[in-house]
Amino acid sequence: MLRSPVGIQVGNISLTSGDILHTLEHLMDSDSAASLLNPADKQNVPKAINLIQSLHEISSKTLHDIIPSILGRMKGAAFIANVLSYFLFPFIDVQMTLLEQLSSLSTYSHLITALYRMHRLGFLTSALLADSQAIVKSIIFNIVQLQLIDPDINYYILFEGTDRLENVFSHARTQDHARNFDILQLAQKLSISAEIDAIFQRYPDLDRGHIHRNLVNARGVDHINPKSWLGNVHVRNVNIQQEYLTGVEKANQLMIKQFGHALGYTNFDALFSDPEMDHLHPGGTYVGFKSSEEDEEDEDEEDEGACTGNLLQISAGDNEFEDARDVIDIDADAINTDAEDLNPSIQKEQLHYLTVNGHNFYLPTLVKEFLSADKERCQLSTVRGLRACGVKIAQSLRGTMDGINSSGDDQSSEGHIKAGDLGAVLVHVDHGICMAVIEVLNFRQGSSKINLSSVDIDDLDESGSKAVSLAIQFLEILPQNETGNETKLDIEWWWSKKYVQIQDSKDKTFQMRKFALWIPGIIFHLLAPNVCYDGDDNAEDGDENAPTPTWSLQTSELRETFNCAWNEMDPDSENIVENIKSLPEIPITSQLNGLPYKLYDSTPQFYLAKDDLPVLLKLTKISSTTKVDCCLCKKTLPLQNMRNHVRIHLLKAWYNIVEKGVDKVENNACGWCRLQSTGCETHISMSSSKITTMSNCKYHYKEMKYSKAAEYSDRSPCTNVPIHCALCPIDSNGAMMMIWKYNLKYHLDTTHIPDTGERPTLPLELIVTSHITREEELKMGIEPKETDYYRASEGIPNSDDIEEMVRDDREGRKRGVSDVSVSTTYSESHQPSPSKTMHRYPEA
C-alpha cells in the first residue's frame, strides 16, 4: 500500500510513494530508503515490517530545515505509520502484555473505522480493512471464550496468523524440486506433510522452531515462537470492556491531534447505536461489497477530476514501468507458421547459423550465451511486470532501484520544476476568473502514464505529444498583518497548511479526487515563496504551539503573476474565447469557498468578476430550444431555427425584394441576429476533428454543427456560415479575417476594391465555399430568373463553371502547375475539399 502509485489520502493531503521515500530519507541514506520501497518483492514480509517500524520513528524525531509542504506530508506519513503500528506491534513486540495488545488492537480498529468514514477507501483498501478488522474481532472473541474455558491459559495472538500454515506449506513445497504438480501429487505431498508435522509434534526436539536470542526491539521479524514472548498473556488478567474503551479514547486522541477536534472526533457510542453499524460495517454494509455504490466509486479506479479528466495516479517517486499487459505487444505474424515451415520439403538455406572452423553455431544460442556471461547480473527478474520491462534480478534485489522507485529525472540544477514547488494558475470561479496558488504533486508528458518528479521549465511550453501536464493541489492562503495602515500591496499571505477542496462532497468525506486534478503545463506560472514560522517562539520543540514552517507570499508578487497570467490569455483579441477553455473550473458552494482569496473584509483578491471580463466571455448562452424573437420581423422561433430564418431576409434584401413588416437589413449584418449595430463578433475555432463557432451575439447557437450547417439540405437549406477570407492578411496572433458567407460581396466591395475599381481574383476555395446554389435560393423564395440576372451582373460563376475550375485545378496539380488562382494562406485541412464541396452544388 505504501509502495502503491495510487497513493493514500490523509485529510486533504494525497500521500504517494514519493512522499514516503522523502520521509525515509530523513531517517537513513537514500539507498536504504529506496530498498525498503523496492516493489520487486511484494511478498517480502520482513521488509514490509521494517518499513512500518522505520516510518514510526519519524513521529519522535524533531524535524528542522524542511520546506512547509514536505513537512506536512512527512507528518501524514508518520500518522499512517502510527495507525498501522497499532495493529503490527501486538504481533512483534515480545514485551507487550495481553492487556496492551488488546488495547492496541482496539485503538487500531477504531482508527480505521473513523478513517473509513472520513476517506472511504482512500486510506485503506477494502481487502486490508476487512481482513484486519476480522482478525481483531477473532482475537477478542477467542479471549472471551478462553476466559470461560480456562482463565489461567496463556493466549498468544501470533497463532492467529499464518505462521503454522506456512510451515505446512514449506513441508509440502520442499519435498522435491518440481515447479508444479497435479492433483494426485498434491494429495501425496499433503499426506507426507501431515506425517512430518505429526513427527515434529511427537518429538519437539527435532524442530525447535525459529531461534533468536533476543527479540526486544528487533527489526523486520515476522516469525516468533511463543517461547520468545516475554509479556504476560494470561487471559484471566484481561478486562475486555475496559481495554476496548481505552482504544476508543486513544483513537480519538490521535485523530484530534492529526485533524483537529471538528474533523477528528468520532462519537462511537452514537455511531454504534445504529444496529447496522459496526467495525465490519462502518458504512452500514460490508466494506468492498459490490452492492455498495460508495465502495464501487471509491475502489482503486481512475476517478474523474473536477474539470480536466482523469484523476489521479499521483506519485513523485513511483516506479516508471507500466503493467506488462501494456508493454508486451504480440506479433500475430510470429505465431502464424506456414505449412511448409512445419513440413519442409527441401533443405532451407542455413540463414540462422554461424559457421566457425567448419562448425555451425545456432545464432540465438550464441546471443543468449553472450548476454548471459554474467548470469547473476543479466538474468531478468522473476516478477512478471518487472521482467517485461527488462529489469534484472541483480537490479531488483541489490537496492540499485534508481530506475524503479523514481523516474530517473531527479534534478537538482536550476531550470527544473520539481514536485513540491509552488506556482499559480488561473481558474474559473463563480462566473469570474481568479488566480489560485498551487502545489505541484508530479508531472506527466504527452499521453504517458508515467509520473515524473521533475521537468525542465522549458518543457511547459511544449505542445502535442510532448505537452506536459501537472498534478496539483490548491493551497489555502490567508492575509497576515492586516492592520489597516498598510497598502494592499504590503500584505503578506501565509499558507494555512490546508488545501482547498475542489469537488463537492455530499457525504463530507476526504478523497483524492476532491482535492487534486491535472492541468496543462502551459497555464502554470512558477512562484518564489519565502519560508516563515508561525506559533509561539518561546515554545519548545515538540510543544503543540511550537513554531512550524509555512509558505509566505507577497501581494505584489501575486498581483504581478496574476497580471502576467491574464495577459497570456490574450484578453484583447478573439483568442481569449479559445484560450480560456484550458483553465480548470472550481464550483462555489457552502463547502467550496476557498476561492477566490479574500481579505478580512471579504474583498476578493486576484479576481476578475463577470462584469470585468471581455465581452466575448460575459454572455450567458441561450439554450437551443428557447424561443426568441426575430430582430427584423419579430416572429418567434426556437433559437436553433433562427439562422435559417434570418437568411431569407438577407437574400431578399440582396435582390431588392421588399418584405412587409420587416425592418431594413443592415450591411455586414450578423448571421445570428441580422443586425450590424449591436457589434456582434463571431469567430471559428478549428481542430483536426471539428470546427466550432464562438460569438458574443445573444442569438449565438453554440450547438450548431459547422460541417452540416455548411451543407445544403431540404431540412436546413441555409449555408450561411462564418468563413475565412483568404485575401485578408493574417494578424499578429496568426488568425485570419472571418466573414459571414452571405456578406462576402459587401466585404469585397469595402475591403478589397483597389483604385482601379475592379475586384481581385478570388482563390478557388473561396469561390467554392462562398457559392450559393440555385436550389438554395429557390428554397428561400428567389426566382431562377432573379438568380441568373444577379450572377450575370456580379460576375458570379454557375455551378457548372465552378465544377470545371475544380477539375482543371486537379489536373493542374497532377502536372505540377495550375491555371486557377488558389490561396496558399489557408489550410485545406480545415476547409471541405473541392471534390467534396461539389456534391452540394447541383447542375445549374
RAVEN-V747135 format. One record per backbone hydrogen bond with DSSP energy under -1.0 kcal/mol. NH is the residue of the N-H (numbers start at 0). CO is the residue of the C=O. If there is no record, write none. Layout:
{{NH | CO} {NH | CO}}
This chain:
{{7 | 14} {8 | 121} {9 | 12} {12 | 9} {14 | 7} {19 | 15} {20 | 16} {21 | 17} {22 | 18} {23 | 19} {24 | 20} {25 | 22} {26 | 23} {27 | 23} {32 | 28} {33 | 29} {34 | 30} {35 | 31} {36 | 32} {37 | 34} {43 | 40} {44 | 42} {47 | 43} {48 | 44} {49 | 45} {50 | 46} {51 | 47} {52 | 48} {53 | 49} {54 | 50} {55 | 51} {57 | 54} {59 | 56} {60 | 57} {70 | 66} {71 | 67} {72 | 68} {73 | 69} {74 | 70} {75 | 71} {76 | 72} {77 | 73} {78 | 74} {79 | 75} {80 | 76} {81 | 77} {82 | 78} {83 | 79} {84 | 80} {85 | 81} {87 | 83} {88 | 84} {90 | 87} {92 | 88} {93 | 91} {95 | 92} {97 | 231} {100 | 96} {101 | 97} {102 | 98} {103 | 99} {104 | 100} {105 | 101} {106 | 102} {107 | 103} {108 | 104} {109 | 105} {110 | 106} {111 | 107} {112 | 108} {113 | 109} {114 | 110} {115 | 111} {116 | 112} {117 | 113} {118 | 114} {119 | 115} {121 | 118} {128 | 124} {129 | 125} {130 | 126} {131 | 127} {132 | 128} {133 | 129} {134 | 130} {135 | 131} {136 | 132} {137 | 133} {138 | 134} {139 | 135} {140 | 136} {141 | 137} {142 | 138} {143 | 139} {144 | 140} {145 | 141} {146 | 142} {147 | 143} {148 | 144} {149 | 145} {152 | 149} {154 | 232} {158 | 155} {159 | 156} {160 | 157} {165 | 161} {166 | 162} {167 | 163} {168 | 164} {169 | 165} {170 | 166} {171 | 167} {172 | 168} {173 | 169} {185 | 181} {186 | 182} {187 | 183} {188 | 184} {189 | 185} {190 | 186} {191 | 187} {192 | 188} {193 | 189} {194 | 190} {195 | 191} {196 | 192} {197 | 193} {198 | 194} {199 | 195} {200 | 196} {201 | 197} {202 | 198} {205 | 202} {206 | 203} {217 | 214} {227 | 224} {228 | 225} {229 | 93} {230 | 93} {234 | 152} {235 | 150} {237 | 234} {242 | 238} {243 | 239} {244 | 240} {245 | 241} {246 | 242} {247 | 243} {248 | 244} {249 | 245} {250 | 246} {251 | 247} {252 | 248} {253 | 249} {254 | 250} {255 | 251} {256 | 252} {257 | 253} {258 | 254} {259 | 255} {263 | 259} {264 | 260} {267 | 265} {270 | 266} {271 | 267} {273 | 270} {276 | 273} {283 | 280} {288 | 285} {291 | 288} {295 | 291} {296 | 292} {297 | 293} {298 | 294} {302 | 300} {304 | 308} {310 | 302} {325 | 322} {327 | 323} {334 | 331} {336 | 334} {341 | 337} {342 | 338} {350 | 348} {353 | 360} {355 | 358} {358 | 355} {360 | 353} {362 | 351} {365 | 361} {366 | 362} {367 | 363} {368 | 364} {369 | 365} {370 | 366} {371 | 367} {372 | 369} {377 | 373} {378 | 374} {380 | 390} {386 | 382} {387 | 383} {389 | 386} {390 | 385} {392 | 378} {395 | 391} {396 | 392} {397 | 393} {400 | 398} {403 | 400} {404 | 400} {416 | 454} {418 | 452} {419 | 439} {420 | 417} {422 | 437} {423 | 524} {424 | 435} {426 | 433} {427 | 583} {428 | 431} {431 | 428} {432 | 607} {433 | 426} {434 | 605} {435 | 424} {437 | 422} {438 | 472} {439 | 420} {440 | 470} {442 | 451} {443 | 468} {445 | 466} {447 | 444} {451 | 442} {454 | 416} {456 | 414} {458 | 455} {460 | 457} {461 | 458} {465 | 462} {466 | 463} {468 | 443} {469 | 518} {470 | 441} {471 | 516} {472 | 438} {474 | 436} {475 | 497} {477 | 493} {479 | 491} {482 | 480} {489 | 486} {492 | 552} {493 | 477} {494 | 550} {495 | 475} {499 | 473} {501 | 513} {509 | 117} {513 | 510} {514 | 511} {515 | 511} {516 | 471} {518 | 469} {520 | 467} {522 | 519} {523 | 520} {524 | 423} {526 | 421} {529 | 551} {531 | 549} {533 | 547} {535 | 544} {538 | 535} {542 | 539} {545 | 542} {547 | 533} {549 | 531} {551 | 529} {552 | 492} {554 | 490} {557 | 553} {558 | 554} {559 | 555} {560 | 556} {561 | 557} {562 | 558} {563 | 559} {564 | 560} {565 | 561} {566 | 562} {567 | 563} {568 | 565} {569 | 566} {572 | 569} {575 | 572} {576 | 573} {578 | 574} {579 | 575} {580 | 577} {581 | 578} {582 | 579} {585 | 427} {588 | 591} {592 | 590} {598 | 602} {601 | 598} {604 | 596} {607 | 432} {611 | 608} {612 | 609} {616 | 613} {625 | 622} {627 | 636} {629 | 634} {633 | 629} {636 | 627} {638 | 625} {639 | 623} {640 | 637} {641 | 638} {644 | 640} {645 | 641} {646 | 642} {647 | 644} {649 | 645} {650 | 646} {651 | 647} {652 | 648} {653 | 649} {654 | 650} {655 | 652} {656 | 651} {661 | 658} {662 | 631} {669 | 674} {673 | 669} {678 | 675} {682 | 693} {684 | 691} {686 | 689} {691 | 684} {693 | 682} {695 | 680} {699 | 696} {701 | 699} {703 | 700} {708 | 704} {709 | 705} {710 | 707} {720 | 718} {722 | 738} {724 | 736} {730 | 734} {733 | 730} {738 | 722} {740 | 720} {742 | 739} {743 | 740} {746 | 742} {747 | 743} {748 | 744} {749 | 745} {750 | 746} {751 | 747} {756 | 753} {763 | 820} {766 | 762} {767 | 763} {768 | 764} {769 | 765} {776 | 772} {777 | 773} {778 | 774} {780 | 777} {781 | 776} {786 | 782} {787 | 783} {788 | 784} {789 | 785} {790 | 786} {791 | 787} {792 | 788} {793 | 789} {795 | 790} {801 | 797} {802 | 798} {803 | 799} {804 | 800} {805 | 801} {806 | 802} {807 | 803} {808 | 804} {809 | 805} {810 | 806} {811 | 807} {812 | 808} {813 | 809} {814 | 810} {816 | 811} {829 | 826} {836 | 832} {837 | 833} {839 | 836} {840 | 837}}
